[in-house]
Amino acid sequence: MTTLAGVPDRPVRVDAVLDAPLSRWLWLVKWILIIPHYVVLFFLWIAFTVVSVIAFFSILFTERYPRALFDFNLGVLRWSWRVGYYSYGALGTDRYPPFSLGEEPGYPARLEIAYPERLSRGLVLVKWWLLAIPHYIVIGFFLGGWRVGWWEGGLVAVLALIAAVILTFTEKYPKGLFDFILGLNRWILRVAAYVVLMTDAYPPFRLDLGGAEPGGMEIRDVT
């Protein structure tokens, strides 16, 4: 299986940069500003579900996830992660997310999933429900229940709002809190990639804290 950045057994890579300065008040209205994204993501996640079902049967019979379908679903996950990072999944940037399924290297939140040349026929039958149950319990606490297409509720949103309140009064986003929030989001995205059949690598039960994926270089702002 292809891996990312030369790091073995890390097919999913989640990176983010904490922008500075951040507005002290914009977080109060981001729930309104992201409504257009929620509308688009609603339909994208319907398509995502259909594509995942098609990919399931393709893997079952051919051991392959069709590359075009893989790229589409990766694009939906990237879009969702950017919206979550901008809004109440992290509140880590004030740069409005692009309406894009692409990589968007200039945006401060990024997601990469290595394309697998082969996937297990046996695992495709059980990993998305049986094997992932322990992770579902954990990330259910993180998210306050599973949400399709964006993060909402749960520990992640509570911590992001705490960071926003601190930002309002101090003009600073606590670095330790940011690192912890990114660790939670990284766990969620790793599990998401696994249960939607994009990797056979079982997600680790650990918080890899910080904006940079362990073993890789942190994203730099190129804009």
C-alpha positions in Angstrom: 0.0 0.0 0.0 1.2 3.5 -0.8 2.0 5.6 2.2 2.3 9.3 2.7 5.5 11.3 3.3 7.6 8.2 3.6 5.9 7.3 6.9 4.9 3.6 7.0 1.4 2.6 8.1 0.1 6.1 7.9 -2.2 6.1 4.9 -4.3 9.0 6.3 -2.6 12.4 6.9 -4.3 15.3 8.6 -2.5 18.7 8.8 -3.5 22.1 9.8 -2.0 25.5 10.5 -3.4 27.8 13.2 -3.9 31.2 11.5 -3.0 34.4 13.3 -4.4 36.8 14.0 -7.9 35.5 14.2 -11.0 37.7 14.5 -12.3 38.0 18.1 -15.9 38.0 16.9 -16.3 36.3 13.6 -16.8 32.9 15.3 -20.2 34.2 16.5 -21.6 34.3 12.9 -19.7 31.4 11.2 -22.8 29.2 11.6 -24.5 31.5 9.2 -21.6 31.9 6.8 -21.2 28.2 6.3 -24.9 27.5 5.4 -24.0 27.5 1.6 -21.4 24.8 2.3 -23.9 22.8 4.4 -26.4 22.9 1.5 -23.8 21.7 -1.0 -22.3 19.1 1.4 -25.8 17.7 2.0 -26.0 16.6 -1.7 -22.3 15.7 -1.8 -22.7 13.3 1.1 -25.7 11.6 -0.6 -23.4 11.0 -3.6 -20.6 9.9 -1.2 -22.9 7.3 0.2 -23.8 6.0 -3.3 -20.2 5.9 -4.3 -19.2 4.1 -1.2 -21.8 1.3 -1.9 -20.4 1.0 -5.5 -16.9 0.9 -4.1 -17.9 -1.9 -1.6 -18.9 -4.2 -4.4 -15.9 -3.3 -6.5 -13.6 -4.2 -3.6 -15.5 -7.4 -2.9 -15.2 -8.7 -6.4 -11.9 -7.1 -7.7 -10.0 -6.0 -4.5 -9.8 -2.5 -6.0 -11.3 0.8 -5.1 -11.9 2.5 -8.5 -9.6 5.5 -8.6 -12.2 8.0 -9.9 -14.6 7.0 -7.1 -11.8 7.2 -4.5 -10.8 10.7 -5.6 -14.4 11.9 -5.4 -14.9 10.6 -1.9 -11.5 12.0 -0.8 -12.7 15.3 -2.2 -15.8 15.2 -0.1 -13.9 14.4 3.0 -11.4 17.2 2.3 -14.2 19.7 1.7 -15.9 18.6 5.0 -12.6 18.9 6.9 -12.0 22.4 5.6 -15.5 23.5 6.6 -15.1 21.9 10.0 -11.8 23.6 10.5 -13.2 27.0 9.6 -16.3 26.5 11.7 -17.0 24.7 15.0 -14.7 21.7 14.5 -11.7 23.8 15.3 -12.3 27.6 14.5 -8.6 27.5 13.4 -8.9 30.0 10.5 -11.0 32.9 9.3 -10.2 32.1 5.6 -13.5 31.1 4.0 -13.3 27.5 2.7 -13.3 27.1 -1.0 -16.1 25.3 -2.8 -13.8 22.6 -4.1 -13.1 18.9 -4.1 -9.5 19.4 -4.8 -6.4 19.5 -2.6 -6.3 23.3 -2.2 -2.7 23.5 -0.9 -3.0 27.1 0.1 -5.7 26.4 2.6 -4.6 25.9 6.2 -6.4 22.6 6.7 -5.5 19.6 4.6 -6.3 15.9 4.3 -4.5 13.3 2.3 -5.4 9.6 2.0 -3.0 7.3 0.1 -4.6 5.4 -2.7 -4.5 1.6 -2.0 -3.6 -0.6 -4.9 -5.3 -3.5 -3.2 -7.9 -3.9 -0.5 -9.0 -7.0 1.4 -12.2 -8.7 0.3 -12.7 -10.1 3.7 -12.2 -6.9 5.7 -14.6 -5.0 3.5 -17.4 -7.1 4.9 -16.7 -6.3 8.6 -14.5 -3.3 9.1 -17.2 -0.6 8.6 -19.5 -2.0 11.3 -17.9 -4.8 13.5 -14.3 -3.8 13.7 -15.0 -0.1 14.0 -17.4 -0.4 16.9 -14.8 0.5 19.6 -13.9 3.6 17.5 -17.6 4.5 17.1 -17.9 4.6 20.9 -14.9 6.9 21.2 -15.7 9.4 18.4 -19.4 9.4 19.4 -18.1 11.2 22.6 -15.9 13.5 20.5 -18.8 14.5 18.2 -21.8 14.1 20.4 -23.1 11.5 17.9 -22.2 10.8 14.3 -22.8 13.7 11.9 -22.7 13.4 8.1 -20.5 15.9 6.3 -19.4 18.2 9.1 -18.5 18.1 12.8 -21.3 19.1 15.2 -21.7 18.8 19.0 -19.7 16.8 21.4 -16.3 17.4 22.9 -14.8 18.9 19.8 -17.3 21.6 19.4 -17.2 22.4 23.2 -13.4 22.8 23.2 -13.5 24.9 20.0 -16.1 27.2 21.6 -13.9 27.5 24.8 -11.0 28.5 22.6 -13.2 31.1 20.9 -14.2 32.6 24.2 -10.6 32.8 25.3 -9.7 34.3 21.9 -12.4 37.0 22.4 -10.9 38.2 25.7 -7.2 37.6 25.1 -6.9 37.8 21.2 -5.0 34.5 21.4 -6.1 31.0 20.6 -4.4 28.7 23.2 -1.8 26.6 21.5 -2.3 23.6 23.8 -6.0 23.6 23.2 -5.5 23.8 19.5 -3.1 20.8 19.5 -5.7 18.8 21.5 -8.6 19.7 19.2 -6.5 18.7 16.1 -5.7 15.4 17.8 -9.4 14.7 18.2 -10.1 15.7 14.6 -7.2 13.6 13.3 -8.7 10.5 15.2 -12.1 11.2 13.6 -10.8 11.5 10.1 -8.7 8.3 10.4 -11.7 6.4 11.5 -13.8 7.9 8.7 -11.3 6.8 6.1 -11.3 3.3 7.5 -15.0 2.8 7.7 -15.7 4.2 4.3 -13.4 1.5 2.9 -10.6 3.8 1.7 -7.9 2.0 3.7 -7.3 -1.3 5.4 -5.0 0.2 8.0 -6.8 0.0 11.4 -6.9 3.5 13.1 -4.7 3.7 16.1 -6.2 4.4 19.5 -4.2 7.4 20.3 -4.3 11.2 20.1 -1.5 12.5 17.8 -1.6 16.1 19.0 -0.7 19.2 17.0 -1.3 20.7 13.6 1.4 18.6 11.9 1.0 14.9 11.2 3.6 12.9 13.3 6.6 12.1 11.2 5.8 14.8 8.6 6.4 18.5 8.0 3.8 21.0 9.1 2.0 22.9 6.3 3.2 26.3 5.6 1.0 29.2 4.4 1.8 29.8 0.7 -0.7 32.5 0.1 
